[in-house]
Each structure stands twice: as C-alpha cells, then as structure tokens.
C-alpha cells in the first residue's frame, strides 16, 4: 500500500453556455489536509484538445507544484468534451491522478457522442479507453492512475468531509461556478 496523499489539488470547470464556443474557466483548489492553501485558474477550449496541456502548465508551474502529492479531477472531461489524457498528466507531473464521478460513467453514450458529433472524437475516445474501469468507492466512482485502490479509498475518506465528493473537488466546483456566474448555485 502507498502512503495516502495529504497535499492535493482538486480541479473542476465552470458552467458554460453549450451554444457558445470559446474558452471555459477551470479552477484548481489546493488543500493541505483540511486546509485550503490556494486557488489556481486557467481556461480550456470548449470541446477542444488542450485540457491536458493546460492542467500540466497550471499545476506544474504553480508555487504549489513541489508540495503536491495528488491531482483530483471531477470527471475526465472539461468544458464539454475536452478530454484529459490522465496517464500523460500523471507522467508529466509525476503525481497520481484520480478521476472522481458522482455516477458511473455511461461509456456507450459517451462513445456515441464523441464519434458522432465531436471534432477529434476518435482520438478523445481512445484517451478514455486507456483509463482503468471506473469502480465504486465510498459513494462515488473513481479511476486512478498512479495510486492503488486501497490508498485511493483512504484518500476519499480523508477528503470527503462535507459530501461524497472530496473537498478539494467540491471547493473547485463552487469557486468555478461563482467565477463564471457570480455565485455558486449548483449542488457540489
């Protein structure tokens, strides 16, 4: 078993108008245990292909980079279908990456959407297929790269203090919504 990370970043995107192309804000909430240490922001292209590169830059060039022990993503996509290459992000940052979802991903529905109506859909679907299967863990579904399942469960135990979502992801969600809409309205 690996050591359970205590210094992590949770990442989520802001709500966006699905009828409009362009950049979508993405927020990272850095936690040291239960304490919020800092907030980072960037943008990614709606349905684009720059999520991995932007996260590498956001996290890797931040003042928190040398202390971070894990990255938590709320889902494998940002800004619609801008798919994060999770193994590449793990390799670039040298950090475990854990994808957290409220519900089990409907892979067939995602595959159809990507292949039928998203530019670069085949490449994006291939990125999703490279991930380990989503598994139920502590009331959510997770996909971990660089962290074993027992340590992933301990990570969720450590950080899921206010809801089933880990606090760094929940906080990033709330901040991103407030940034985009003036206040957070959606459940986190």
Backbone as a printed PyTorch tensor [residue, N CA C, xyz], in Angstrom:
tensor([[[  0.8360,  -1.1910,   0.0000],
         [  0.0000,   0.0000,   0.0000],
         [  0.8770,   1.2490,   0.0000]],

        [[  0.4150,   2.2660,  -0.7080],
         [  1.1370,   3.5240,  -0.7920],
         [  0.7360,   4.4520,   0.3550]],

        [[  1.5300,   5.4740,   0.5660],
         [  1.2040,   6.4900,   1.5650],
         [  0.0610,   7.3480,   1.0400]],

        [[ -0.9110,   7.6560,   1.8760],
         [ -2.0780,   8.4460,   1.4670],
         [ -1.6980,   9.9220,   1.3200]],

        [[ -1.9210,  10.4900,   0.1440],
         [ -1.6030,  11.9100,  -0.0630],
         [ -2.4090,  12.8250,   0.8590]],

        [[ -1.7610,  13.8910,   1.3210],
         [ -2.4700,  14.8690,   2.1500],
         [ -2.4330,  16.2630,   1.5380]],

        [[ -1.5740,  16.4850,   0.5520],
         [ -1.4480,  17.7860,  -0.1000],
         [ -1.8760,  17.5920,  -1.5460]],

        [[ -3.1020,  18.0040,  -1.8710],
         [ -3.6920,  17.6670,  -3.1670],
         [ -4.3380,  18.8860,  -3.8170]],

        [[ -4.5990,  18.7610,  -5.1040],
         [ -5.3550,  19.7780,  -5.8310],
         [ -6.5930,  19.1200,  -6.4290]],

        [[ -7.7280,  19.7660,  -6.2530],
         [ -8.9760,  19.3490,  -6.8930],
         [ -9.2660,  20.2910,  -8.0390]],

        [[ -9.7110,  19.7480,  -9.1800],
         [ -9.9110,  20.5480, -10.3850],
         [-11.3250,  20.3440, -10.9200]],

        [[-11.9730,  21.4400, -11.3130],
         [-13.2760,  21.3690, -11.9720],
         [-13.4250,  22.5850, -12.8820]],

        [[-14.3140,  22.4380, -13.8660],
         [-14.5710,  23.5430, -14.7910],
         [-15.7950,  24.3300, -14.3400]],

        [[-15.9340,  25.5140, -14.9080],
         [-17.0720,  26.3840, -14.6110],
         [-18.2500,  26.0160, -15.5130]],

        [[-19.4560,  26.3620, -15.1000],
         [-20.6020,  26.1920, -16.0050],
         [-20.3900,  27.0450, -17.2560]],

        [[-20.9360,  26.6100, -18.3890],
         [-20.7390,  27.3470, -19.6370],
         [-21.9590,  27.1950, -20.5290]],

        [[-22.1090,  28.1420, -21.4350],
         [-23.2030,  28.1410, -22.4020],
         [-22.8690,  27.1310, -23.4920]],

        [[-23.6450,  26.0790, -23.5850],
         [-23.3520,  24.9970, -24.5330],
         [-23.5400,  25.4270, -25.9950]],

        [[-24.1980,  26.5450, -26.2050],
         [-24.4010,  27.0320, -27.5730],
         [-23.2300,  27.8850, -28.0480]],

        [[-22.3160,  28.1980, -27.1720],
         [-21.2180,  29.1010, -27.4970],
         [-19.8720,  28.3760, -27.4570]],

        [[-19.0730,  28.6060, -28.4850],
         [-17.7030,  28.0830, -28.4990],
         [-16.8230,  29.0480, -27.7100]],

        [[-15.6430,  28.6460, -27.4170],
         [-14.7170,  29.5310, -26.7360],
         [-14.0870,  28.8650, -25.5380]],

        [[-13.4450,  29.6850, -24.7290],
         [-12.7460,  29.1790, -23.5540],
         [-13.6590,  29.1090, -22.3460]],

        [[-13.4110,  28.1180, -21.5080],
         [-14.1850,  27.8910, -20.2880],
         [-13.2140,  27.9440, -19.1070]],

        [[-13.5640,  28.6960, -18.0460],
         [-12.6940,  28.7410, -16.8700],
         [-12.5870,  27.3720, -16.1910]],

        [[-11.4040,  27.0890, -15.6780],
         [-11.1240,  25.8850, -14.9010],
         [-10.4170,  26.3340, -13.6310]],

        [[-10.8410,  25.7720, -12.4970],
         [-10.2990,  26.1680, -11.2000],
         [ -9.6620,  24.9660, -10.5160]],

        [[ -8.5370,  25.2230,  -9.8620],
         [ -7.8900,  24.2310,  -9.0160],
         [ -7.8890,  24.7250,  -7.5840]],

        [[ -8.3420,  23.8840,  -6.6570],
         [ -8.3390,  24.2130,  -5.2300],
         [ -7.2890,  23.3330,  -4.5480]],

        [[ -6.2630,  23.9660,  -3.9890],
         [ -5.1520,  23.2620,  -3.3660],
         [ -5.4270,  23.1250,  -1.8680]],

        [[ -5.3670,  21.8900,  -1.3880],
         [ -5.6110,  21.5980,   0.0260],
         [ -4.4010,  20.9210,   0.6440]],

        [[ -4.1070,  21.3230,   1.8700],
         [ -3.1380,  20.6280,   2.7180],
         [ -3.9530,  20.0680,   3.8700]],

        [[ -4.3130,  18.7960,   3.7860],
         [ -5.2470,  18.2240,   4.7480],
         [ -6.5810,  18.9180,   4.5870]],

        [[ -7.1510,  19.3920,   5.6850],
         [ -8.4570,  20.0440,   5.6490],
         [ -8.3680,  21.5370,   5.3190]],

        [[ -7.1670,  22.0410,   5.1620],
         [ -6.9780,  23.4770,   4.9710],
         [ -6.8230,  23.8470,   3.4990]],

        [[ -7.6070,  24.8270,   3.0500],
         [ -7.4610,  25.3840,   1.7060],
         [ -6.2000,  26.2370,   1.6870]],

        [[ -5.2410,  25.8400,   0.8300],
         [ -3.9510,  26.5410,   0.7530],
         [ -3.9070,  27.5720,  -0.3580]],

        [[ -4.6730,  27.3370,  -1.4300],
         [ -4.6190,  28.2660,  -2.5420],
         [ -5.5870,  27.8810,  -3.6360]],

        [[ -5.7590,  28.8000,  -4.5810],
         [ -6.6640,  28.5950,  -5.7080],
         [ -5.9190,  28.9830,  -6.9850]],

        [[ -6.0500,  28.1380,  -8.0080],
         [ -5.4400,  28.3850,  -9.3100],
         [ -6.5360,  28.4540, -10.3530]],

        [[ -6.2740,  29.1650, -11.4560],
         [ -7.2580,  29.1810, -12.5380],
         [ -6.5650,  29.2110, -13.8890]],

        [[ -7.2780,  28.6530, -14.8650],
         [ -6.8490,  28.6770, -16.2490],
         [ -8.1010,  28.6040, -17.1050]],

        [[ -7.9370,  28.4330, -18.3870],
         [ -9.0730,  28.1910, -19.2720],
         [ -8.7250,  27.0350, -20.1980]],

        [[ -9.7570,  26.3560, -20.6690],
         [ -9.5980,  25.3420, -21.7110],
         [-10.6630,  25.5870, -22.7650]],

        [[-10.3940,  25.1310, -23.9570],
         [-11.3030,  25.3280, -25.0870],
         [-12.4910,  24.3860, -24.9740]],

        [[-13.6990,  24.9130, -25.1570],
         [-14.8950,  24.0720, -25.1450],
         [-14.7780,  23.0270, -26.2590]],

        [[-14.9310,  21.7520, -25.8900],
         [-14.8110,  20.6090, -26.8000],
         [-13.4590,  20.5680, -27.5010]],

        [[-12.4610,  21.2120, -26.9460],
         [-11.1520,  21.2950, -27.5680],
         [-10.2470,  20.1170, -27.2400]],

        [[ -8.9520,  20.3680, -27.3500],
         [ -7.9650,  19.3190, -27.1340],
         [ -6.7970,  19.8120, -26.2880]],

        [[ -7.0130,  20.8500, -25.4750],
         [ -5.8990,  21.4280, -24.7180],
         [ -5.9830,  21.2280, -23.2090]],

        [[ -6.9070,  20.4060, -22.7230],
         [ -7.0940,  20.2470, -21.2770],
         [ -5.8400,  19.7100, -20.5950]],

        [[ -5.2390,  18.6790, -21.1520],
         [ -4.0550,  18.0790, -20.5220],
         [ -2.9240,  19.0880, -20.4500]],

        [[ -2.6480,  19.7450, -21.5500],
         [ -1.5690,  20.7360, -21.6130],
         [ -1.8170,  21.8820, -20.6250]],

        [[ -3.0510,  22.3630, -20.5580],
         [ -3.3710,  23.4690, -19.6490],
         [ -3.2340,  23.0470, -18.1840]],

        [[ -3.6500,  21.8290, -17.8590],
         [ -3.5130,  21.3540, -16.4760],
         [ -2.0430,  21.1410, -16.1210]],

        [[ -1.2680,  20.6080, -17.0530],
         [  0.1740,  20.4540, -16.8110],
         [  0.7900,  21.7990, -16.4600]],

        [[  0.4600,  22.8150, -17.2440],
         [  1.0090,  24.1560, -17.0270],
         [  0.4820,  24.7430, -15.7090]],

        [[ -0.8210,  24.6820, -15.5100],
         [ -1.4440,  25.2520, -14.3090],
         [ -0.8250,  24.6790, -13.0390]],

        [[ -0.7390,  23.3560, -12.9920],
         [ -0.2630,  22.6870, -11.7770],
         [  1.2640,  22.6980, -11.7090]],

        [[  1.9090,  22.3370, -12.8040],
         [  3.3630,  22.1970, -12.8090],
         [  4.1210,  23.4920, -12.6210]],

        [[  3.5460,  24.6110, -13.0410],
         [  4.2230,  25.9040, -12.9130],
         [  3.7540,  26.7000, -11.6970]],

        [[  2.8840,  26.1140, -10.8870],
         [  2.3780,  26.8460,  -9.7190],
         [  3.3790,  26.7800,  -8.5700]],

        [[  3.2240,  27.6700,  -7.6230],
         [  4.1050,  27.6630,  -6.4520],
         [  3.8490,  26.4550,  -5.5590]],

        [[  2.7530,  25.7260,  -5.8150],
         [  2.4030,  24.5440,  -5.0250],
         [  2.9840,  23.2550,  -5.5940]],

        [[  3.5490,  23.3140,  -6.7890],
         [  3.9560,  22.1090,  -7.5230],
         [  4.8650,  21.1830,  -6.7110]],

        [[  5.8170,  21.7370,  -6.0170],
         [  6.7710,  20.8830,  -5.2960],
         [  6.1620,  20.2060,  -4.0720]],

        [[  5.0440,  20.6970,  -3.5840],
         [  4.4030,  20.1150,  -2.3990],
         [  3.2830,  19.1410,  -2.7340]],

        [[  2.6910,  19.2880,  -3.9100],
         [  1.5240,  18.4710,  -4.2430],
         [  1.8580,  16.9830,  -4.2910]],

        [[  0.8680,  16.1720,  -3.8640],
         [  1.0260,  14.7230,  -3.8210],
         [  0.0070,  13.9940,  -4.6790]],

        [[ -1.0340,  14.6860,  -5.1410],
         [ -2.0420,  14.0430,  -5.9910],
         [ -2.9170,  15.1090,  -6.6470]],

        [[ -3.5170,  14.7070,  -7.7740],
         [ -4.4600,  15.5460,  -8.5140],
         [ -5.7980,  14.8230,  -8.5250]],

        [[ -6.8630,  15.5540,  -8.1860],
         [ -8.2270,  15.0120,  -8.2160],
         [ -9.0120,  15.7680,  -9.2770]],

        [[ -9.5920,  15.0420, -10.2170],
         [-10.3990,  15.6550, -11.2720],
         [-11.8530,  15.2620, -11.0970]],

        [[-12.7610,  16.1970, -11.2840],
         [-14.1760,  15.8380, -11.3040],
         [-14.5230,  15.4720, -12.7420]],

        [[-14.3620,  14.2110, -13.0520],
         [-14.6120,  13.7220, -14.3930],
         [-13.3710,  13.8210, -15.2530]],

        [[-13.3760,  13.0760, -16.3550],
         [-12.2180,  13.0120, -17.2470],
         [-12.2850,  14.0810, -18.3420]],

        [[-13.4100,  14.8030, -18.4170],
         [-13.5510,  15.8560, -19.4150],
         [-13.7290,  17.2070, -18.7340]],

        [[-13.2770,  18.2260, -19.4140],
         [-13.5020,  19.6070, -19.0010],
         [-14.1440,  20.3290, -20.1710]],

        [[-14.9440,  21.3200, -19.8910],
         [-15.5120,  22.1780, -20.9380],
         [-16.1700,  21.3590, -22.0430]],

        [[-17.0830,  20.5190, -21.6610],
         [-17.7570,  19.6530, -22.6230],
         [-16.9370,  18.4050, -22.8540]],

        [[-16.3780,  18.2680, -24.0520],
         [-15.5900,  17.0760, -24.3890],
         [-14.1230,  17.4040, -24.6480]],

        [[-13.5180,  18.1910, -23.7880],
         [-12.0790,  18.4090, -23.8190],
         [-11.5050,  17.3570, -22.8640]],

        [[-11.1080,  16.2170, -23.4200],
         [-10.7410,  15.0440, -22.6250],
         [ -9.3170,  15.1780, -22.0880]],

        [[ -9.1670,  14.9220, -20.7870],
         [ -7.8510,  14.9300, -20.1520],
         [ -7.1780,  13.5790, -20.4110]],

        [[ -5.9590,  13.6080, -20.9030],
         [ -5.1470,  12.4020, -21.0570],
         [ -4.5390,  12.1170, -19.6860]],

        [[ -5.2510,  11.3310, -18.8900],
         [ -4.8740,  11.1120, -17.4900],
         [ -3.4920,  10.4580, -17.3550]],

        [[ -3.1730,   9.4000, -18.1040],
         [ -1.8170,   8.8410, -17.9810],
         [ -0.7230,   9.8570, -18.3580]],

        [[ -0.9640,  10.6830, -19.3630],
         [  0.0160,  11.6960, -19.7580],
         [  0.1660,  12.7580, -18.6710]],

        [[ -0.9350,  13.1720, -18.0480],
         [ -0.8830,  14.1490, -16.9560],
         [ -0.1000,  13.5670, -15.7790]],

        [[ -0.3800,  12.3060, -15.4570],
         [  0.3430,  11.6080, -14.3870],
         [  1.8440,  11.5940, -14.6800]],

        [[  2.2130,  11.2440, -15.8990],
         [  3.6280,  11.1690, -16.2730],
         [  4.2850,  12.5500, -16.2560]],

        [[  3.6030,  13.5530, -16.7720],
         [  4.1800,  14.8970, -16.8510],
         [  4.4080,  15.5160, -15.4750]],

        [[  3.4560,  15.2990, -14.5690],
         [  3.5490,  15.9130, -13.2440],
         [  4.2570,  15.0200, -12.2260]],

        [[  4.3300,  13.7170, -12.5130],
         [  4.8970,  12.7850, -11.5370],
         [  4.0060,  12.6270, -10.3180]],

        [[  2.6960,  12.8320, -10.5210],
         [  1.7270,  12.7490,  -9.4200],
         [  0.6150,  11.7640,  -9.7630]],

        [[  0.0790,  11.0580,  -8.7590],
         [ -1.1140,  10.2600,  -9.0110],
         [ -2.2620,  11.1720,  -9.4360]],

        [[ -3.1090,  10.6660, -10.3220],
         [ -4.2910,  11.4050, -10.7670],
         [ -5.5020,  10.5160, -10.5220]],

        [[ -6.4960,  11.0640,  -9.8220],
         [ -7.7170,  10.3360,  -9.5060],
         [ -8.8970,  11.0740, -10.1210]],

        [[ -9.6340,  10.3820, -10.9800],
         [-10.8460,  10.9270, -11.5830],
         [-12.0100,  10.5030, -10.7040]],

        [[-12.8240,  11.4720, -10.2800],
         [-13.9560,  11.2140,  -9.3970],
         [-15.2410,  11.6090, -10.1150]],

        [[-16.2360,  10.7050, -10.0970],
         [-17.5450,  10.9730, -10.7080],
         [-18.6470,  10.6240,  -9.7130]],

        [[-19.6960,  11.4140,  -9.7110],
         [-20.8440,  11.1230,  -8.8430],
         [-21.5370,   9.8210,  -9.2410]],

        [[-21.6560,   9.6330, -10.5650],
         [-22.3470,   8.4560, -11.0900],
         [-21.4120,   7.6580, -11.9830]],

        [[-21.7280,   6.4050, -12.1660],
         [-20.9310,   5.5760, -13.0580],
         [-21.0170,   6.1370, -14.4750]],

        [[-19.8870,   6.3570, -15.1210],
         [-19.9150,   6.9020, -16.4830],
         [-20.6400,   5.9580, -17.4460]],

        [[-21.4970,   6.5230, -18.2860],
         [-22.1940,   5.7560, -19.3150],
         [-21.3000,   5.7650, -20.5500]],

        [[-20.4040,   4.7900, -20.6070],
         [-19.3750,   4.7810, -21.6460],
         [-19.9440,   4.6690, -23.0490]],

        [[-21.0040,   3.9150, -23.2220],
         [-21.5860,   3.7830, -24.5630],
         [-22.1630,   5.1200, -25.0360]],

        [[-22.8170,   5.8200, -24.1580],
         [-23.3770,   7.1370, -24.5050],
         [-22.2580,   8.1360, -24.8260]],

        [[-21.1920,   8.1040, -24.0320],
         [-20.0480,   8.9840, -24.2680],
         [-19.4050,   8.6520, -25.6120]],

        [[-19.2080,   7.3660, -25.8840],
         [-18.5960,   6.9380, -27.1490],
         [-19.4120,   7.4170, -28.3420]],

        [[-20.7270,   7.2230, -28.2740],
         [-21.6020,   7.6620, -29.3770],
         [-21.4890,   9.1610, -29.5920]],

        [[-21.5520,   9.9220, -28.5220],
         [-21.4770,  11.3820, -28.6380],
         [-20.1400,  11.8080, -29.2460]],

        [[-19.0710,  11.2220, -28.7650],
         [-17.7490,  11.5890, -29.2840],
         [-17.6070,  11.2450, -30.7600]],

        [[-18.0150,  10.0430, -31.1380],
         [-17.8110,   9.5990, -32.5140],
         [-18.7640,  10.2540, -33.5010]],

        [[-19.9240,  10.6730, -33.0310],
         [-20.9170,  11.2610, -33.9400],
         [-20.7990,  12.7660, -34.1000]],

        [[-20.4300,  13.4670, -33.0470],
         [-20.5950,  14.9130, -33.1500],
         [-19.4820,  15.7690, -32.5490]],

        [[-18.3580,  15.1850, -32.1770],
         [-17.2960,  15.9790, -31.5590],
         [-16.0420,  15.9230, -32.4370]],

        [[-15.5040,  17.0910, -32.8050],
         [-14.2570,  17.0890, -33.5720],
         [-13.1630,  16.3270, -32.8180]],

        [[-12.4580,  15.4590, -33.5170],
         [-11.4040,  14.6600, -32.8850],
         [-11.9470,  13.5790, -31.9700]],

        [[-13.1950,  13.2000, -32.1750],
         [-13.8640,  12.2510, -31.2860],
         [-13.1730,  10.9060, -31.1600]],

        [[-12.6240,  10.3880, -32.2400],
         [-11.9430,   9.0840, -32.1740],
         [-10.7180,   9.1390, -31.2560]],

        [[ -9.9370,  10.1970, -31.3990],
         [ -8.7550,  10.3610, -30.5430],
         [ -9.1710,  10.5330, -29.0790]],

        [[-10.2230,  11.2930, -28.8590],
         [-10.6950,  11.5220, -27.4930],
         [-11.2370,  10.2360, -26.8820]],

        [[-11.9520,   9.4520, -27.6780],
         [-12.4740,   8.1760, -27.1780],
         [-11.3100,   7.2480, -26.8250]],

        [[-10.2630,   7.2570, -27.6220],
         [ -9.0870,   6.4130, -27.3430],
         [ -8.4620,   6.7900, -25.9930]],

        [[ -8.4590,   8.0780, -25.6440],
         [ -7.9390,   8.5090, -24.3370],
         [ -8.7770,   7.9420, -23.2050]],

        [[-10.0870,   7.9490, -23.3740],
         [-10.9880,   7.4200, -22.3470],
         [-10.8130,   5.9100, -22.2170]],

        [[-10.6500,   5.2280, -23.3320],
         [-10.4780,   3.7670, -23.3020],
         [ -9.1940,   3.3470, -22.5870]],

        [[ -8.1820,   4.2070, -22.5590],
         [ -6.9140,   3.8870, -21.8910],
         [ -7.0260,   3.8740, -20.3740]],

        [[ -8.0750,   4.4770, -19.8580],
         [ -8.2270,   4.5590, -18.3990],
         [ -8.6550,   3.2220, -17.8120]],

        [[ -8.2910,   2.9840, -16.5540],
         [ -8.8300,   1.7920, -15.8930],
         [-10.3470,   1.9590, -15.7430]],

        [[-11.0880,   0.8640, -15.6440],
         [-12.5410,   0.9830, -15.4890],
         [-12.9080,   1.7680, -14.2210]],

        [[-13.9910,   2.5220, -14.3020],
         [-14.4890,   3.2350, -13.1180],
         [-14.9980,   2.1980, -12.1220]],

        [[-14.6750,   2.4090, -10.8530],
         [-15.1510,   1.4820,  -9.8300],
         [-15.7830,   2.2610,  -8.6920]],

        [[-16.7860,   1.6500,  -8.1010],
         [-17.4620,   2.2700,  -6.9670],
         [-16.5070,   2.3240,  -5.7810]],

        [[-16.4910,   3.4710,  -5.1080],
         [-15.6120,   3.6530,  -3.9490],
         [-16.1800,   4.7730,  -3.0890]],

        [[-16.6090,   4.4530,  -1.9070],
         [-17.0720,   5.4530,  -0.9340],
         [-18.1880,   6.3510,  -1.4730]],

        [[-19.1120,   5.7770,  -2.2350],
         [-20.2700,   6.5280,  -2.7120],
         [-20.0740,   7.2830,  -4.0140]],

        [[-18.8840,   7.1900,  -4.6170],
         [-18.6150,   7.8000,  -5.9100],
         [-17.9500,   6.7380,  -6.7980]],

        [[-17.6480,   7.1250,  -8.0250],
         [-16.9040,   6.2410,  -8.9350],
         [-15.5540,   6.8690,  -9.2040]],

        [[-14.5130,   6.0500,  -9.1920],
         [-13.1530,   6.5650,  -9.3500],
         [-12.3780,   5.7790, -10.4030]],

        [[-11.4290,   6.4740, -10.9980],
         [-10.4340,   5.8910, -11.8920],
         [ -9.0990,   6.4780, -11.4570]],

        [[ -8.1900,   5.6330, -11.0470],
         [ -6.9080,   6.1020, -10.5130],
         [ -5.7570,   5.6910, -11.4090]],

        [[ -4.8390,   6.6110, -11.6200],
         [ -3.5920,   6.3230, -12.3140],
         [ -2.4740,   6.7640, -11.3750]],

        [[ -1.6600,   5.7990, -10.9540],
         [ -0.5490,   6.0950, -10.0630],
         [ -0.8570,   5.9280,  -8.5920]],

        [[ -2.0450,   5.4370,  -8.2710],
         [ -2.4410,   5.2400,  -6.8740],
         [ -3.2380,   3.9480,  -6.7870]],

        [[ -2.8590,   3.0680,  -5.8800],
         [ -3.5750,   1.7930,  -5.7670],
         [ -4.9700,   2.0060,  -5.1760]],

        [[ -5.8190,   1.0100,  -5.3110],
         [ -7.2260,   1.1690,  -4.9100],
         [ -7.3920,   1.3560,  -3.4060]],

        [[ -6.5720,   0.7140,  -2.6000],
         [ -6.6830,   0.8730,  -1.1520],
         [ -6.3220,   2.2990,  -0.7260]],

        [[ -5.2780,   2.8470,  -1.3200],
         [ -4.8630,   4.2110,  -0.9890],
         [ -5.8580,   5.2240,  -1.5490]],

        [[ -6.4380,   4.9280,  -2.7100],
         [ -7.4770,   5.8040,  -3.2680],
         [ -8.6570,   5.8850,  -2.2990]],

        [[ -9.0680,   4.7540,  -1.7380],
         [-10.1750,   4.7440,  -0.7720],
         [ -9.8140,   5.5710,   0.4630]],

        [[ -8.5790,   5.4600,   0.9320],
         [ -8.1470,   6.2600,   2.0930],
         [ -8.1330,   7.7500,   1.7650]],

        [[ -7.7410,   8.0720,   0.5370],
         [ -7.7570,   9.4670,   0.0880],
         [ -9.1810,  10.0260,   0.1370]],

        [[-10.1470,   9.2510,  -0.3600],
         [-11.5410,   9.6990,  -0.3110],
         [-12.0100,   9.8350,   1.1310]],

        [[-11.6460,   8.8940,   1.9960],
         [-12.0050,   9.0010,   3.4090],
         [-11.4550,  10.2810,   4.0200]],

        [[-10.2280,  10.6150,   3.6650],
         [ -9.5700,  11.7920,   4.2350],
         [-10.2340,  13.0950,   3.7780]],

        [[-10.6280,  13.1510,   2.4950],
         [-11.0730,  14.4260,   1.9330],
         [-12.5740,  14.5620,   1.7150]],

        [[-13.3510,  13.4990,   1.7580],
         [-14.8100,  13.6110,   1.5750],
         [-15.4530,  13.9000,   2.9290]],

        [[-15.3530,  15.1350,   3.3610],
         [-15.8020,  15.5150,   4.6980],
         [-17.1850,  16.1600,   4.7160]],

        [[-17.5850,  16.8160,   3.6130],
         [-18.8690,  17.5300,   3.5720],
         [-19.8790,  16.8760,   2.6460]],

        [[-19.4070,  15.9960,   1.7870],
         [-20.2740,  15.3040,   0.8380],
         [-19.5310,  14.0630,   0.3670]],

        [[-20.0920,  13.3720,  -0.6030],
         [-19.4000,  12.2120,  -1.1590],
         [-18.1830,  12.6270,  -1.9780]],

        [[-18.2140,  13.8530,  -2.5150],
         [-17.0730,  14.3570,  -3.2820],
         [-15.9540,  14.8030,  -2.3430]],

        [[-14.7140,  14.5570,  -2.7360],
         [-13.6080,  15.0820,  -1.9320],
         [-13.6660,  16.6070,  -1.8710]],

        [[-13.3460,  17.1490,  -0.7340],
         [-13.4570,  18.5990,  -0.5080],
         [-12.6780,  19.4350,  -1.5300]],

        [[-11.4880,  19.0410,  -1.9690],
         [-10.8010,  19.8520,  -2.9820],
         [-11.5900,  19.9590,  -4.2910]],

        [[-12.2360,  18.8810,  -4.7170],
         [-13.0500,  18.9130,  -5.9430],
         [-14.3190,  19.7320,  -5.7020]],

        [[-14.9560,  19.5220,  -4.5600],
         [-16.1820,  20.2650,  -4.2270],
         [-15.9000,  21.7650,  -4.1680]],

        [[-14.7830,  22.1400,  -3.5730],
         [-14.4140,  23.5500,  -3.4620],
         [-14.1040,  24.1420,  -4.8380]],

        [[-13.3680,  23.4100,  -5.6660],
         [-13.0860,  23.8850,  -7.0280],
         [-14.3870,  24.0980,  -7.7930]],

        [[-15.3400,  23.1880,  -7.6250],
         [-16.6500,  23.3090,  -8.2790],
         [-17.3570,  24.6010,  -7.8470]],

        [[-17.3880,  24.8590,  -6.5490],
         [-18.0640,  26.0570,  -6.0250],
         [-17.3940,  27.3430,  -6.5040]],

        [[-16.0610,  27.3780,  -6.4720],
         [-15.3300,  28.5730,  -6.8970],
         [-15.5160,  28.8060,  -8.3950]],

        [[-15.4440,  27.7440,  -9.1860],
         [-15.6030,  27.8820, -10.6430],
         [-16.9910,  28.4160, -10.9860]],

        [[-18.0080,  27.9260, -10.3030],
         [-19.3700,  28.4080, -10.5580],
         [-19.5030,  29.8820, -10.1900]],

        [[-18.9420,  30.2810,  -9.0600],
         [-19.0030,  31.6840,  -8.6490],
         [-18.2240,  32.5680,  -9.6260]],

        [[-17.1060,  32.0920, -10.0890],
         [-16.2860,  32.8400, -11.0420],
         [-17.0580,  33.0940, -12.3390]],

        [[-17.7660,  32.0810, -12.8050],
         [-18.4740,  32.1960, -14.0890],
         [-19.8200,  32.8920, -13.9680]],

        [[-20.5130,  32.6870, -12.8640],
         [-21.8960,  33.1690, -12.7630],
         [-22.1410,  34.1720, -11.6490]],

        [[-21.1220,  34.5120, -10.9050],
         [-21.2900,  35.4920,  -9.8340],
         [-21.5980,  34.8600,  -8.4970]],

        [[-22.1030,  33.6490,  -8.4830],
         [-22.3490,  32.9130,  -7.2550],
         [-22.4700,  31.4310,  -7.5960]],

        [[-22.1970,  30.6000,  -6.6040],
         [-22.3450,  29.1620,  -6.8350],
         [-23.8030,  28.7940,  -6.5810]],

        [[-24.3880,  28.0710,  -7.5220],
         [-25.8110,  27.7190,  -7.3990],
         [-26.0480,  26.2330,  -7.4250]],

        [[-25.1780,  25.5280,  -8.0900],
         [-25.4320,  24.1040,  -8.3010],
         [-24.8870,  23.3030,  -7.1320]],

        [[-25.4650,  22.1340,  -6.9390],
         [-25.0220,  21.3180,  -5.8230],
         [-23.5730,  20.9230,  -6.0300]],

        [[-22.8900,  20.8120,  -4.9320],
         [-21.4770,  20.4230,  -5.0100],
         [-21.2240,  19.2630,  -4.0790]]])
